Amino acid sequence: MIKPPPNKPWLTAGCVAQQSTPPQQSNAVSLNPQDRAFLAEATLNGLAEVEFAKTAQSKAAGDSVKAFAQAMIDDHGKANDRLRQLARSKGIPLPHSINAADAARLKSLKTLDGAAFDYRYMGGQEERHEAAVRRFEEEFANGQDPEIQKFARDTLPTLLNHLMSAKVITYELALGNPRLVKGGMMQNTGSAGQTIVNPNNETAVGK
């Protein structure tokens, strides 16, 4: 079972609540740029994780991939709720939808099926969680707002658990589908996942 979660929400921070609560307004002004940026980044990441996972629930071939995707929905959904409440208490508006880059990645992911889908999704999850762990560690170490630092600290164990699970599942998928990694040649394509090419330079899993 994958641990509690990290990340971010569909934040509907109610404009009326902000306008009618002056203390929130002053809190928003006092929040430093790093903490503000972390809230926005964590939100976007959390929104994307849930959307990727929903797609995996309907398209994944492997049971372990579907189980991982469900854990992402559960864990990141809970973290998103907590992040939304945290941001609202500080009068900080958050994004409501995934960014353009992740929307493009999701669109590309939806074109795949079977083992190719599973490997791309899990490879992307490994990369995304490596980046998320670094970002949350940075916020915990260098952030200025105690409550936001606590959120980062509390979420880190879940992110690390997700990362470990993603690595294990990706490895198992590679063992079960050697053609995807024939020759052991990998080209990193960033957080969208990994492009795997065989010795003849034929793309098995594209970006």
C-alpha positions as CSV (number, residue, x, y, z in Angstrom):
1,M,0.0,0.0,0.0
2,I,1.5,3.3,-1.0
3,K,1.7,5.9,1.8
4,P,-0.2,9.2,2.3
5,P,0.5,11.8,-0.3
6,P,2.1,14.9,-1.5
7,N,1.2,17.4,-3.9
8,K,-1.4,19.7,-5.0
9,P,-5.1,20.6,-5.7
10,W,-7.8,21.9,-7.9
11,L,-7.9,25.0,-5.8
12,T,-11.1,26.9,-5.9
13,A,-10.0,29.4,-3.4
14,G,-13.3,31.4,-3.4
15,C,-12.8,35.1,-4.3
16,V,-15.5,36.1,-1.9
17,A,-13.7,34.4,1.0
18,Q,-10.5,36.3,0.1
19,Q,-12.3,39.7,-0.2
20,S,-14.2,39.2,3.1
21,T,-11.2,38.1,5.1
22,P,-8.6,40.9,5.4
23,P,-6.2,38.7,7.5
24,Q,-5.8,36.4,4.5
25,Q,-4.9,39.4,2.4
26,S,-2.1,40.4,4.7
27,N,-0.8,36.8,4.9
28,A,-0.7,36.7,1.1
29,V,1.4,39.8,1.0
30,S,3.8,38.5,3.6
31,L,4.4,35.1,2.0
32,N,7.8,35.1,0.3
33,P,8.4,34.3,-3.4
34,Q,9.8,30.8,-2.7
35,D,6.9,29.7,-0.7
36,R,4.4,31.1,-3.2
37,A,6.2,29.4,-6.1
38,F,6.2,26.1,-4.2
39,L,2.5,26.2,-3.6
40,A,1.9,26.8,-7.3
41,E,4.3,24.1,-8.4
42,A,3.0,21.6,-6.0
43,T,-0.5,22.3,-7.1
44,L,0.3,21.9,-10.8
45,N,2.1,18.7,-10.1
46,G,-0.7,17.3,-8.0
47,L,-3.3,18.1,-10.6
48,A,-1.2,16.4,-13.3
49,E,-0.6,13.3,-11.2
50,V,-4.3,12.7,-10.8
51,E,-5.0,13.3,-14.5
52,F,-2.2,10.9,-15.6
53,A,-3.4,8.4,-13.1
54,K,-7.0,8.5,-14.3
55,T,-5.8,7.8,-17.8
56,A,-3.7,4.9,-16.5
57,Q,-6.7,3.5,-14.7
58,S,-8.5,3.2,-18.1
59,K,-5.6,2.3,-20.4
60,A,-3.0,0.4,-18.3
61,A,-2.5,-3.3,-19.2
62,G,-0.8,-4.4,-16.0
63,D,-2.5,-4.9,-12.7
64,S,0.5,-3.4,-10.8
65,V,0.3,-0.2,-13.0
66,K,-3.4,0.1,-12.3
67,A,-2.9,-0.3,-8.6
68,F,-0.1,2.3,-8.7
69,A,-2.4,4.7,-10.6
70,Q,-5.2,4.2,-8.0
71,A,-2.7,5.0,-5.2
72,M,-1.8,8.2,-7.1
73,I,-5.4,9.2,-7.3
74,D,-5.9,8.5,-3.6
75,D,-2.7,9.9,-2.2
76,H,-2.4,13.0,-4.5
77,G,-6.1,13.7,-4.1
78,K,-5.7,13.9,-0.3
79,A,-2.5,16.0,-0.6
80,N,-4.3,18.3,-3.1
81,D,-7.1,18.8,-0.5
82,R,-4.6,19.7,2.2
83,L,-2.7,22.0,-0.1
84,R,-5.9,23.7,-1.1
85,Q,-6.8,24.4,2.5
86,L,-3.3,25.6,3.3
87,A,-3.3,28.0,0.4
88,R,-6.8,29.3,1.2
89,S,-5.8,30.0,4.8
90,K,-3.0,32.3,3.4
91,G,-5.2,33.9,0.7
92,I,-3.2,32.5,-2.1
93,P,-5.0,31.6,-5.3
94,L,-3.9,28.4,-7.0
95,P,-4.2,26.9,-10.5
96,H,-7.4,25.0,-11.4
97,S,-6.0,22.8,-14.2
98,I,-2.8,21.3,-15.5
99,N,-0.3,23.4,-17.4
100,A,0.2,23.3,-21.2
101,A,3.3,21.1,-21.0
102,D,1.6,18.4,-19.0
103,A,-1.5,18.6,-21.2
104,A,0.7,17.8,-24.2
105,R,2.3,14.9,-22.3
106,L,-1.1,13.6,-21.4
107,K,-2.3,13.8,-25.0
108,S,0.8,11.9,-26.1
109,L,0.4,9.3,-23.4
110,K,-3.2,8.6,-24.5
111,T,-2.0,7.5,-28.0
112,L,-0.3,4.5,-26.5
113,D,-1.7,1.1,-25.4
114,G,-0.6,-2.1,-23.7
115,A,3.0,-2.5,-22.6
116,A,4.1,0.7,-24.4
117,F,1.5,2.7,-22.3
118,D,2.6,1.0,-19.1
119,Y,6.3,1.6,-19.6
120,R,5.8,5.2,-20.7
121,Y,3.5,6.0,-17.8
122,M,5.7,4.4,-15.2
123,G,8.9,5.8,-16.6
124,G,7.4,9.2,-16.4
125,Q,6.2,8.6,-12.9
126,E,9.8,7.7,-11.9
127,E,11.1,11.0,-13.3
128,R,8.3,13.1,-11.9
129,H,8.7,11.8,-8.4
130,E,12.5,12.2,-8.5
131,A,11.9,15.9,-9.3
132,A,9.1,16.2,-6.8
133,V,11.3,14.8,-4.0
134,R,14.0,17.3,-4.8
135,R,11.5,20.2,-4.8
136,F,9.9,19.2,-1.5
137,E,13.3,18.7,0.1
138,E,14.3,22.2,-1.0
139,E,11.2,23.7,0.4
140,F,11.5,21.9,3.7
141,A,15.1,23.0,4.0
142,N,14.8,26.6,2.7
143,G,11.2,27.6,2.9
144,Q,10.2,30.5,5.2
145,D,6.6,29.6,6.1
146,P,6.4,27.0,8.9
147,E,3.1,25.6,7.8
148,I,4.2,25.2,4.2
149,Q,7.5,23.6,5.4
150,K,5.5,21.2,7.5
151,F,3.4,20.2,4.5
152,A,6.6,19.5,2.5
153,R,8.0,17.5,5.4
154,D,4.9,15.5,5.9
155,T,4.5,14.8,2.2
156,L,8.1,13.7,1.5
157,P,7.7,10.1,2.9
158,T,4.8,9.5,0.5
159,L,6.7,10.9,-2.4
160,L,9.6,8.7,-1.6
161,N,7.3,5.7,-1.4
162,H,5.8,6.5,-4.8
163,L,9.3,6.9,-6.3
164,M,10.4,3.5,-5.0
165,S,7.3,1.8,-6.2
166,A,7.6,3.5,-9.7
167,K,11.2,2.2,-9.9
168,V,10.2,-1.3,-9.0
169,I,7.3,-1.5,-11.4
170,T,9.3,0.0,-14.2
171,Y,12.0,-2.6,-13.7
172,E,9.5,-5.4,-13.7
173,L,7.9,-4.1,-16.8
174,A,11.3,-4.0,-18.5
175,L,11.9,-7.6,-17.5
176,G,8.6,-8.7,-18.8
177,N,9.0,-6.8,-22.1
178,P,12.7,-7.0,-23.1
179,R,12.0,-5.7,-26.6
180,L,11.3,-2.3,-25.0
181,V,14.8,-2.1,-23.7
182,K,16.6,-4.3,-26.2
183,G,20.2,-3.2,-26.2
184,G,19.8,-1.2,-23.0
185,M,19.7,2.1,-25.0
186,M,17.6,4.8,-23.3
187,Q,17.1,8.4,-24.3
188,N,15.8,10.7,-21.6
189,T,12.8,12.7,-22.7
190,G,12.2,14.6,-19.5
191,S,9.2,14.3,-17.2
192,A,7.0,13.0,-20.1
193,G,8.7,9.6,-19.7
194,Q,11.5,7.8,-21.5
195,T,12.1,7.0,-25.1
196,I,13.4,3.5,-25.6
197,V,15.3,2.6,-28.7
198,N,16.6,-0.7,-30.0
199,P,20.0,-1.3,-31.6
200,N,18.5,-0.5,-35.0
201,N,17.4,2.9,-33.7
202,E,13.7,2.0,-34.0
203,T,11.6,3.8,-31.4
204,A,9.7,1.3,-29.2
205,V,8.2,3.8,-26.9
206,G,8.1,7.4,-28.2
207,K,7.6,10.7,-26.5
